[in-house]
């Protein structure tokens, strides 16, 4: 194998902090790296300072030094959490061809101070002009980059997240009373507060609920716990925090409904996970959710409307026959979702086309 040929199959994947972080974006990155390695590529993971997208000057300098040191003949995929915030002037001096992996534009994160949102919007917009190509997880993210960031559509490739091969996985015995499962980091964007308020309106029905998610935002976790106490729901609702994957899979198997009152999703890997388990979905009509959740597999309601969310859950819980119809459609949609090898195949083509 000649040296040039070896390099043709090399790539670097750069992202802030630890690739094993449990959020949708990092799970996507990790599966993508594994898929590219399965194709026989040498993929080096480069860990940038974990303070992105808001590094201080020394962390920014350290990140740029790492990136500027990369050779000109090895493409680098840079995760959007870092890419959109990099120093635009320094980025122009990179020798390695850059592919940006944009899960969710930085300025569109909810609850950012206006000046920070404005700064991130301008840096990401400028930096996207310097990427040789851009990979996104959904048609929704592509549309946002074209409309708000003036990116040419031909510079963007959609590589939908895969699902783990659980095709035809037999649904375990469901819990009685029905289990409502919610999965998403404990961050205001995921709307768990709305879910708790909705459940408080369903005390006349028999159900139990579990919210699983990395305790990302301490203030928000305290707020959620206070809400649960105030709701009087007691043991019926459990805030489980972060769970090992086996425990989470067991919950998906026992659940009757998947519920996420999210305020915004750039993709929403958990919806594919719920579909692959044949779970009917109650969520919100925002971001990529309508593209990800088939109409016959769930009920979508407006963002931040606890009463509408409660009514949708009531429809699912009070009418098991209707719930079964949604569940069947969910299972059919889940059975044809792409797997991660297909996601990696698309990204591999982008690398080879550079």
C-alpha positions in Angstrom: 0.0 0.0 0.0 1.6 3.2 -1.1 1.8 6.2 1.3 -0.5 8.3 -0.9 -3.0 5.6 -1.0 -2.9 5.2 2.7 -3.6 8.9 3.1 -6.5 8.8 0.7 -8.3 6.7 3.4 -7.4 8.9 6.3 -9.5 11.6 8.0 -9.6 13.5 11.2 -12.8 14.2 13.2 -12.5 17.2 15.5 -14.9 18.0 18.3 -15.0 19.7 21.7 -14.3 17.6 24.7 -15.1 13.9 25.0 -16.7 12.0 22.0 -18.4 9.7 24.6 -20.6 12.6 25.9 -24.3 11.5 26.0 -26.1 13.9 23.8 -27.7 13.3 20.4 -24.9 15.2 18.5 -22.1 13.3 20.2 -23.8 9.9 19.7 -24.2 10.8 16.0 -20.5 11.7 15.8 -19.4 8.6 17.6 -21.4 6.3 15.4 -20.2 8.1 12.3 -16.6 7.7 13.3 -17.2 4.0 13.9 -18.9 3.6 10.5 -16.1 5.4 8.7 -13.6 3.1 10.4 -15.7 0.1 9.4 -15.1 1.1 5.8 -11.4 0.7 6.4 -10.6 4.4 6.9 -8.0 5.6 9.4 -10.0 8.2 11.4 -8.2 10.1 14.2 -10.5 11.8 16.8 -9.1 15.2 17.8 -10.4 16.5 21.1 -10.6 20.3 21.2 -11.1 22.2 24.4 -14.5 21.4 25.9 -15.4 25.0 26.5 -16.8 25.5 22.9 -18.8 27.3 21.7 -17.6 29.9 24.3 -13.9 29.3 24.7 -11.6 31.9 26.3 -8.7 33.3 24.4 -6.2 30.7 25.5 -8.6 27.8 24.7 -9.3 29.3 21.3 -5.6 29.6 20.6 -5.1 26.0 21.7 -7.9 24.7 19.4 -6.5 26.7 16.4 -3.0 25.4 17.0 -4.4 21.8 16.9 -6.3 22.5 13.7 -3.5 24.5 11.9 -1.1 21.6 12.6 -3.1 19.2 10.5 -1.5 18.3 7.1 -2.9 19.5 3.8 -3.7 16.0 2.5 -6.0 14.7 5.3 -9.6 16.0 5.4 -10.9 17.1 8.7 -14.6 17.0 9.8 -15.2 19.6 12.5 -18.3 19.3 14.7 -20.5 22.4 14.6 -20.2 23.0 18.3 -16.7 24.1 17.7 -16.7 25.0 14.0 -19.3 27.8 14.2 -17.3 29.5 17.0 -13.8 29.2 15.6 -11.7 32.3 15.0 -12.6 33.2 11.4 -9.2 34.8 10.6 -7.2 31.8 11.9 -9.5 29.4 10.1 -8.4 30.9 6.7 -4.9 29.6 7.4 -5.8 25.9 7.8 -4.1 23.6 5.3 -6.4 20.6 5.8 -9.6 20.6 3.7 -12.5 21.2 6.1 -15.9 19.5 6.2 -18.3 21.1 8.7 -20.7 18.8 10.6 -23.6 21.1 11.6 -26.2 19.4 13.8 -27.8 22.6 15.0 -26.7 26.1 14.2 -25.2 27.6 17.4 -27.1 30.9 17.4 -30.4 29.0 17.2 -29.9 27.4 20.7 -32.7 28.6 23.0 -32.1 30.9 25.9 -28.9 32.5 24.7 -28.1 36.1 25.6 -28.8 38.3 22.6 -25.2 39.5 22.2 -23.8 36.0 22.3 -26.5 34.7 19.8 -25.5 37.6 17.5 -21.8 36.9 17.8 -22.3 33.1 17.1 -24.6 33.9 14.2 -21.9 36.1 12.5 -18.9 33.7 13.2 -20.8 30.6 12.0 -22.1 32.4 8.9 -18.5 33.6 8.1 -17.0 30.2 8.8 -19.5 28.2 6.8 -18.1 30.1 3.7 -14.7 28.5 4.3 -15.8 24.9 4.6 -15.3 22.8 1.5 -18.5 20.9 2.3 -21.1 20.7 5.0 -22.8 17.6 6.4 -26.2 18.0 8.2 -28.5 15.4 9.8 -31.8 16.6 8.4 -33.5 18.5 5.6 -34.6 21.0 8.2 -31.0 21.9 9.1 -30.1 22.2 5.4 -33.0 24.5 4.8 -32.0 26.7 7.8 -28.4 27.0 6.5 -29.6 27.9 3.0 -32.2 30.5 4.2 -30.5 32.1 7.2 -26.8 31.5 6.6 -26.7 31.9 2.8 -25.0 28.6 2.2 -25.3 27.3 -1.4 -27.4 24.1 -1.4 -24.9 22.2 -3.4 -22.4 22.5 -0.6 -24.6 20.6 1.8 -25.2 16.9 2.1 -27.8 15.4 4.3 -26.7 12.3 6.2 -29.6 11.2 8.3 -28.8 9.5 11.6 -29.0 5.7 11.6 -30.7 3.6 14.1 -29.1 0.6 15.8 -30.2 -2.6 14.2 -33.2 -3.6 16.2 -35.2 -4.4 13.1 -38.2 -6.6 14.1 -37.2 -6.5 17.7 -40.0 -8.1 19.6 -41.8 -5.6 21.8 -41.4 -6.7 25.4 -44.4 -7.0 27.7 -45.6 -3.5 28.2 -45.9 -2.1 31.8 -49.3 -1.9 33.5 -50.3 0.9 34.1 -49.0 2.2 30.8 -45.5 3.8 30.9 -44.9 7.2 29.3 -41.2 7.5 28.4 -39.4 10.7 27.8 -35.7 10.9 26.7 -33.7 14.1 26.3 -31.0 16.0 28.2 -32.3 18.0 31.2 -32.0 21.3 29.5 -34.8 23.9 28.9 -34.8 23.2 25.2 -36.2 19.7 25.8 -39.4 21.1 27.4 -39.6 18.5 30.3 -41.2 21.3 32.4 -44.1 21.3 29.8 -44.4 17.5 30.1 -44.6 17.7 33.9 -47.3 20.4 33.7 -49.2 18.2 31.1 -49.0 15.1 33.3 -50.4 17.2 36.2 -53.6 17.5 34.1 -54.0 13.7 33.7 -54.2 12.6 37.4 -57.6 11.0 36.7 -56.0 8.4 34.4 -53.8 5.5 35.3 -50.2 5.8 34.1 -46.6 6.0 35.1 -43.9 8.2 33.6 -40.1 8.3 33.5 -37.9 11.1 32.2 -34.4 10.0 31.2 -31.7 12.5 30.5 -28.2 13.7 31.3 -28.5 16.4 34.1 -27.1 19.1 31.8 -28.3 22.2 33.5 -28.3 22.2 37.3 -30.7 25.1 37.7 -33.2 23.4 35.3 -32.9 20.1 37.2 -33.8 21.9 40.4 -36.7 23.5 38.7 -37.9 20.2 37.4 -37.7 18.6 40.8 -39.6 21.5 42.4 -42.3 21.1 39.7 -42.6 17.4 40.3 -43.0 18.0 44.1 -45.6 20.8 43.4 -47.5 18.6 40.9 -48.4 16.1 43.6 -47.7 13.3 41.1 -45.4 11.6 43.6 -44.1 8.2 42.7 -46.0 8.1 39.3 -43.3 10.3 37.8 -39.6 9.5 38.0 -36.8 11.9 36.9 -34.2 9.2 36.2 -31.2 11.3 35.1 -28.6 9.5 32.9 -29.1 5.7 32.5 -26.8 3.0 31.1 -28.0 2.0 27.6 -29.2 -1.4 28.6 -31.5 0.1 31.2 -32.8 2.7 28.7 -33.5 -0.1 26.1 -35.4 -2.0 28.7 -37.6 1.1 29.3 -38.2 1.5 25.6 -39.3 -2.1 25.6 -41.8 -1.6 28.5 -43.2 1.8 27.4 -46.5 2.4 25.8 -46.0 6.0 24.6 -42.9 8.2 23.9 -43.4 11.8 24.9 -41.0 14.8 24.4 -42.4 18.4 24.7 -39.3 19.8 23.0 -39.0 23.5 22.1 -36.7 22.9 19.2 -35.0 19.9 17.4 -32.4 20.1 14.6 -33.0 16.3 14.2 -34.1 14.3 17.2 -32.4 10.9 17.2 -34.7 9.8 20.1 -37.7 9.9 17.7 -36.0 7.3 15.4 -35.2 5.3 18.5 -38.8 5.4 19.6 -40.1 4.4 16.1 -37.6 1.5 16.0 -39.2 0.3 19.2 -42.7 0.7 17.7 -43.7 3.5 20.2 -46.4 6.0 19.3 -45.1 9.5 19.8 -46.5 12.7 21.4 -44.3 15.7 20.7 -44.3 19.3 19.3 -44.6 20.8 15.8 -41.1 22.4 15.7 -37.8 22.2 13.9 -37.2 18.8 12.3 -39.9 17.0 14.4 -42.6 17.0 11.6 -39.9 15.6 9.2 -38.9 12.9 11.6 -42.2 11.7 13.1 -44.5 10.3 10.5 -48.0 11.8 10.7 -49.7 8.4 11.4 -47.1 7.5 14.1 -47.9 10.3 16.6 -49.6 13.4 17.6 -47.7 16.8 17.4 -49.0 19.9 19.2 -47.8 23.5 19.4 -44.6 24.3 21.5 -45.1 25.4 25.1 -48.7 24.4 25.3 -49.1 22.0 28.3 -52.9 21.7 27.8 -52.6 20.6 24.2 -49.8 18.2 25.2 -52.0 16.8 28.0 -54.9 16.3 25.5 -52.7 14.4 23.1 -51.4 12.2 25.8 -55.0 11.7 27.0 -56.0 10.5 23.4 -53.1 8.0 23.6 -53.8 6.7 27.1 -57.6 6.7 27.1 -58.1 4.8 23.8 -55.8 1.7 23.7 -57.2 0.8 20.2 -56.2 4.2 18.8 -52.8 3.9 20.5 -52.3 0.5 18.8 -53.0 2.0 15.4 -50.3 4.7 16.0 -47.9 2.0 17.4 -48.3 -0.1 14.3 -47.5 2.9 12.0 -44.5 3.7 14.3 -43.2 0.1 14.0 -43.6 0.2 10.2 -41.7 3.5 10.0 -39.0 2.2 12.4 -38.4 -0.9 10.3 -37.3 1.0 7.2 -35.0 3.6 9.0 -31.5 3.8 7.7 -28.7 2.2 9.7 -25.4 3.9 10.7 -23.5 2.1 7.9 -25.7 4.1 5.4 -25.0 7.3 7.3 -21.3 6.7 7.2 -21.5 5.7 3.5 -22.9 9.1 2.7 -20.2 10.9 4.8 -17.5 8.7 3.1 -18.6 9.9 -0.3 -18.3 13.5 0.8 -14.7 12.8 2.0 -13.8 11.1 -1.2 -15.3 13.9 -3.4 -13.0 16.5 -1.8 
